[in-house]
């Protein structure tokens, strides 16, 4: 499956052009280009330079605030390039194969997420059980998306498949780049906060984030740069005052925030959260969700599973509804689109009523999953997400 948005360019590497510069071709954050030149003047606006030195190509990071990354690690000075290295400059990826540099303006522009899951299955006693089937949707950056579905509909399975944690028979594209095929590179831009935290009780809040920064940020970040990132995230999630407290002394809401901080320390572009508001009262839940809304507003994609969505539904842009078919017992896509359109599609006022509509009668629901699965299938694929 190919993305029509990808227009790859190839630049041969040759001793005739021993210097390649990667420069901005538009405003900051739009795109980058590679130019071959015999020399580079001090007035050139460029972000990185690739030079042929003693028969090896070396990349140097220059004049850039947003950073140049190779295989997910930031380059602060220079490094020798190896075959199959992936260079990230702003919103563009460059692939180095030793003989040429391949790049596309649209590789990372937009930060959209395309999900095409043919099926996700497991085997037990030599029998295959299909958990999810035929789920196709695209999410644009800047959206905060609610994931709805009753018990057994496949919400967590869906998230695990999209993040690459449990691969499915699928193609998951982050801005046109296959997540499964390029997982080692793209995993740095995907964050996942599970329902149960893995925090160490006797560490302080600051120590917890310092450890996360050491593991998740490039080793080439200086201690000072890591500390700046730690303090920025602590302030963003309102934990600056508690940074010297032990984890075991935190309230439930503060623990939730710290768990989110651990994943957010690497500044992921895709952020998945499984019941981040579980156990929180209405005020704390809303405060936490407003933080997530702010993250989405930074041109990122935030997907949230929650069992109490109506108290914060105004913060969400779109809804994914997964439903377990009553005949095949497989999780299917029953709806994807704007919150208000979901109400119209299901003829329900609340998200909790929508869940009851697709839940089985044995779970206290209306047992109408098949009806809505087929109804959504009938919608033109090009209009899905806009219904």
C-alpha positions in Angstrom: 0.0 0.0 0.0 1.6 3.3 -1.1 0.9 6.8 0.0 0.1 9.2 -2.8 1.5 12.1 -0.9 5.1 10.8 -1.0 7.3 12.3 -3.7 10.7 11.0 -3.1 13.9 12.7 -4.5 17.3 11.1 -4.9 20.6 13.0 -4.6 23.7 10.9 -5.7 26.7 11.2 -3.4 29.9 11.9 -5.3 33.5 13.1 -4.8 32.6 15.8 -7.3 30.3 17.4 -4.7 32.0 16.7 -1.4 29.6 19.0 0.6 25.8 18.6 0.9 23.8 21.1 2.9 20.4 20.5 4.4 18.6 23.8 4.4 15.1 25.1 5.2 13.1 25.5 2.0 10.3 27.5 3.7 9.2 28.7 7.1 10.5 26.9 10.1 8.9 23.5 10.5 7.7 23.3 6.9 10.2 21.2 5.0 13.9 20.8 4.3 16.0 20.2 1.2 19.4 18.9 0.3 21.7 20.9 -2.0 25.1 19.9 -3.3 27.7 22.7 -3.4 31.4 23.0 -3.7 31.5 25.4 -0.8 29.2 27.0 1.8 29.5 30.6 2.8 28.8 31.9 6.3 25.6 33.7 5.0 23.9 30.5 3.9 20.8 29.5 5.9 21.3 25.8 6.5 20.7 23.4 9.4 23.1 20.6 8.7 26.1 19.8 6.5 27.2 16.5 5.1 30.9 16.4 4.1 33.1 13.7 2.5 36.0 13.3 4.8 38.6 10.5 4.2 36.2 8.5 2.2 33.5 8.7 4.8 30.4 11.0 4.9 30.0 13.0 8.1 27.0 14.9 9.3 27.4 18.1 11.2 24.5 20.0 12.9 24.7 23.7 12.5 22.4 26.8 12.8 19.4 24.8 14.2 17.3 25.1 17.3 14.9 22.3 16.5 17.7 19.8 16.1 19.0 17.3 13.6 18.5 13.6 14.5 20.0 10.4 13.2 18.1 7.2 14.1 16.3 9.1 16.7 19.4 10.5 18.4 20.1 14.2 18.3 23.4 15.3 16.7 25.0 18.1 18.7 28.3 18.1 16.9 29.0 15.6 14.1 28.9 11.9 13.4 29.9 9.5 10.6 26.9 8.3 8.6 26.4 4.5 8.1 24.3 2.7 5.5 20.6 2.8 6.3 20.9 5.7 8.7 17.7 7.8 8.9 18.2 11.6 9.3 15.4 13.7 10.6 15.6 17.5 9.9 12.5 19.3 11.1 9.6 17.9 9.1 11.6 15.8 6.6 13.3 12.4 6.7 16.5 11.6 4.8 17.6 8.0 4.1 21.4 7.5 3.6 22.5 4.3 1.8 26.1 5.1 1.2 25.7 6.0 -2.4 22.8 8.5 -2.4 20.5 10.5 -0.1 16.8 9.9 -0.5 14.3 12.4 0.9 10.7 13.7 0.6 9.1 17.0 1.6 6.0 15.2 2.8 7.4 12.5 4.9 6.8 14.1 8.2 4.8 17.2 7.2 1.4 17.3 8.9 2.1 14.5 11.4 -1.1 12.6 10.3 -1.8 9.1 11.4 -3.2 6.6 8.8 -4.5 3.3 10.3 -5.3 0.3 8.1 -5.8 -2.8 10.2 -6.8 -5.8 8.1 -6.9 -8.0 11.2 -5.4 -8.6 14.6 -5.6 -12.1 15.8 -4.2 -14.5 18.3 -3.8 -18.3 18.3 -4.8 -20.6 21.1 -4.8 -24.4 20.9 -3.9 -24.2 17.2 -7.1 -22.1 16.5 -7.0 -18.5 15.3 -9.1 -15.9 17.1 -9.6 -12.6 15.3 -9.8 -9.7 17.7 -10.1 -6.8 15.3 -10.9 -6.6 11.6 -11.2 -4.0 8.8 -10.4 -0.8 10.6 -9.4 2.1 8.4 -9.2 5.8 9.4 -6.9 8.8 9.2 -6.3 11.3 12.0 -5.0 14.7 11.3 -2.6 16.6 13.7 -4.1 18.8 16.4 -6.8 16.4 17.2 -7.7 14.9 20.6 -9.6 11.6 19.9 -11.8 9.6 22.2 -11.7 5.8 21.8 -15.1 4.3 22.8 -16.2 0.7 23.0 -17.7 -1.8 25.3 -16.0 -4.7 27.1 -14.2 -6.9 24.5 -14.6 -4.5 21.7 -10.8 -4.3 21.3 -9.9 -0.8 22.5 -6.6 -1.8 24.1 -5.8 -4.2 21.3 -6.4 -1.4 18.9 -4.0 0.9 20.7 -1.3 -1.8 21.0 -1.6 -2.5 17.3 -1.4 1.2 16.3 1.6 1.9 18.6 3.5 -1.1 17.2 3.6 -2.7 20.7 1.6 -5.7 19.4 1.8 -5.9 15.6 -1.2 -6.7 13.6 -1.8 -7.6 9.9 -1.9 -3.9 9.2 -0.2 -0.8 7.8 0.2 2.0 10.3 1.6 5.2 8.7 2.8 8.2 10.6 3.0 11.0 8.1 3.5 8.5 5.3 6.2 6.4 7.1 5.3 2.8 8.0 5.5 2.5 11.8 6.1 -1.3 11.7 8.9 -1.1 9.2 10.6 1.9 10.8 9.8 1.2 14.4 13.3 1.8 15.8 13.2 5.3 14.5 9.5 6.2 15.0 9.2 4.8 18.5 10.8 7.9 19.8 7.8 9.9 18.5 5.1 7.6 20.1 4.1 7.8 23.7 1.8 5.3 25.6 0.6 5.7 29.1 -1.0 2.5 30.4 -3.8 2.3 33.0 -1.5 1.0 35.7 1.6 3.0 36.5 5.1 1.6 36.8 6.4 4.2 39.1 9.0 3.4 41.8 7.5 4.3 45.2 10.8 5.4 46.9 12.0 7.7 44.1 11.3 11.4 44.2 9.2 13.0 41.4 12.3 14.7 40.0 14.4 11.5 40.2 11.7 9.6 38.3 11.8 12.1 35.4 15.5 12.3 35.4 15.7 8.6 35.0 13.1 8.7 32.2 15.1 11.5 30.5 18.3 9.5 30.7 16.6 6.4 29.1 14.4 8.2 26.5 16.5 11.1 25.4 19.6 10.8 23.3 22.8 10.2 25.2 24.2 13.3 23.4 21.9 15.5 25.4 24.0 17.3 28.0 23.0 17.0 31.7 21.9 20.6 31.6 19.7 20.1 28.5 18.1 17.0 30.2 17.4 19.0 33.3 15.8 21.8 31.3 13.5 19.3 29.7 12.6 17.8 33.1 11.8 21.1 34.6 9.7 22.1 31.5 7.6 19.0 31.8 7.2 19.3 35.5 5.9 22.8 35.2 3.6 21.9 32.3 1.9 19.2 34.4 1.8 21.2 37.6 4.3 19.1 39.6 7.1 21.6 40.1 6.2 22.1 43.8 6.2 18.3 44.4 9.4 17.5 42.5 11.3 16.6 45.7 8.5 14.5 47.2 8.5 10.7 47.2 6.2 9.0 44.7 4.4 7.1 47.5 3.4 10.4 49.0 1.6 11.7 45.9 -2.1 11.9 45.5 -3.9 9.8 42.9 -4.1 12.7 40.5 -0.4 13.6 41.0 0.6 10.0 40.3 -1.4 10.1 37.0 0.3 13.3 36.0 3.8 11.9 36.8 3.0 8.8 34.7 2.1 11.1 31.8 5.3 13.1 32.4 7.4 10.0 32.0 6.1 9.3 28.5 6.0 13.0 27.5 9.6 13.6 28.4 10.6 12.6 24.9 8.0 15.0 23.3 6.1 12.4 21.3 4.1 13.4 18.3 1.5 10.6 18.9 0.3 10.2 22.4 -1.9 7.3 23.6 -3.4 7.1 27.1 -5.4 4.2 28.6 -7.9 5.6 31.2 -5.7 8.4 32.5 -8.6 9.8 34.5 -9.4 6.5 36.2 -10.1 7.1 40.0 -10.0 10.9 39.7 -12.9 13.1 40.7 -14.5 15.5 38.2 -12.3 18.5 38.9 -9.0 16.6 38.8 -10.1 14.6 35.7 -10.9 17.8 33.8 -7.7 19.5 34.9 -5.7 16.5 33.6 -7.7 16.3 30.3 -7.1 20.0 29.8 -3.3 19.3 29.9 -3.9 16.7 27.1 -5.9 19.2 25.1 -2.9 21.6 25.3 -0.6 18.8 24.0 -3.0 18.2 21.0 -3.0 21.9 20.3 0.7 21.7 19.7 0.0 19.9 16.3 0.2 16.5 18.0 -2.3 13.7 18.0 -3.7 12.5 21.4 -5.9 9.4 21.7 -7.6 8.6 24.9 -9.5 5.6 26.3 -11.8 6.6 29.1 -15.0 5.1 30.7 -16.3 8.5 31.8 -16.0 10.7 28.7 -19.1 12.9 29.0 -17.6 15.0 31.8 -14.9 16.2 29.5 -16.4 15.5 26.0 -16.1 19.2 25.0 -12.3 18.8 25.0 -12.4 16.1 22.3 -12.5 16.7 18.5 -13.3 13.2 17.2 -14.6 9.8 18.4 -13.6 6.3 17.4 -16.3 3.8 18.3 -15.3 0.1 18.3 -18.0 -2.5 18.5 -18.0 -6.3 18.9 -20.1 -7.9 16.2 -22.9 -10.0 17.6 -22.5 -12.7 14.9 -18.7 -12.9 14.4 -17.6 -11.7 17.9 -14.9 -9.6 16.3 -14.1 -5.9 17.0 -15.1 -3.6 14.1 -15.2 0.1 13.5 -18.7 1.4 14.1 -18.0 5.1 13.8 -15.2 7.6 13.3 -15.9 11.3 13.1 -16.6 14.5 15.0 -18.2 14.4 18.4 -21.4 16.1 17.3 -21.7 13.9 14.3 -21.4 10.8 16.5 -24.5 12.0 18.5 -26.4 12.3 15.2 -25.2 9.0 13.8 -26.3 7.0 16.9 -29.2 9.3 17.7 -27.9 9.6 21.2 -27.1 12.6 23.4 -24.2 11.2 25.4 -21.1 9.1 24.7 -22.2 6.6 27.5 -25.5 6.1 25.7 -23.5 5.3 22.5 -21.5 2.6 24.3 -24.8 1.1 25.6 -26.2 1.1 22.0 -23.4 -1.1 20.7 -23.0 -3.2 23.8 -24.5 -6.7 23.9 -27.8 -7.3 25.7 -25.9 -9.7 28.0 -24.0 -6.6 29.2 -27.0 -4.4 29.7 -26.7 -2.8 26.2 -29.1 -2.6 23.3 -27.3 -5.2 21.1 -27.2 -3.0 18.0 -23.5 -3.4 17.2 -24.1 -5.0 13.8 -26.5 -2.3 12.8 -24.1 0.5 13.3 -21.1 -1.5 11.9 -23.0 -1.9 8.6 -24.3 1.6 8.7 -20.8 3.0 8.9 -19.5 0.7 6.2 -22.1 2.2 3.9 -20.6 5.6 4.2 -18.2 6.6 1.4 -14.6 6.0 2.6 -13.6 9.5 1.5 -16.2 11.0 3.8 -15.4 9.0 6.9 -14.0 11.1 9.7 -16.1 14.0 8.3 -19.5 12.5 8.9 
